[in-house]
């Protein structure tokens, strides 16, 4: 008899959809399984204000399949020039839900990010006052810091002081990858973390052992097995500080498979199925609904979804690639059969 699991329809609290023709591929995958998603603002031309966010949201809605009720939740890209007035305006906008901090140069399309975190205090003060969450890509970009240590270095150098100076500011440590990040979240009030399928399933051996696997390359980079186990423990603990955020980040296959491949794993084709596999392996399927469907909306002070989604335990294989405008898109873990499917 096939095992089935019905949960409240989940949300994705960290998602990249890209723009232009890419939306015709990416939006449908997410809308199939998620009711809402926090959409990242790091486009080639970053979404730095409410006007740009409103226009981008409409382009996403235009790409939705007919009859879909998916809701994109928009964010603003924090720069050195972001003003207190813009934060105030964003906080009052019905479709803006957070502000994203990228250290300049930390990841894809982050060149316009913040170069001096210590100068953000007026903006962070206004965000705290307006109760507008801060979403953090927690990595330093100092070339002297080992890439495997950059998350911990950011926490020690910047995030700890932000947390201390703005005790009421809601903070999400996005795509946490280390035990140190988990500990930081556990030790601090008004602090949460999103966890991705790739960091819950894979460690750095899956990127580097036996050859470089470009479709497993993401930032923050995959870490040691001890860190992966700490992430799984947090995800399956039932602690509401940890919730689903895929960080699904599509790049054309050619952009991944070259001498300087792009960072990002495309997981939106089977995101909830990948999470179900993680929870199943940990004998914690009873904790999947809270992680996927309850704790995110609770943190963002939004109602939980009313719809449901049913998964069945059955093996299936993702295709080698999907169409991606005039190019192709290779899905994460394409070479290995998936163990769960949306009913």
Secondary structure, DSSP 8 states (H G I E B T S, - for coil): ---EEEEE-EEEEEE---SGGGHHHHHHHHHHHEEEEEE----SS---SHHHHHHHHHHHHHTS-TT---EEEEEEE--TT--HHHHHHHHTSTTEEEEEEEBTTSSTT-TTSBS-GGG-HHHHHHHHHHT-EEEEE-----TTS-GGGHHHHHIIIIIHHHHHH-TT--EEETT--SHHHHHHHHHSTTEEEEE-HHHHH--THHHHTTS--GGG--SS----HHHHHHHHHHHTTT-TTEEE---B----HHHHSSTT-------TTSHHHHHHHHHHHTT-GGGHHIIIIIHHHHHTT------EEEEE---B---S-EEETTEEE--TTTTS-BS-EE-
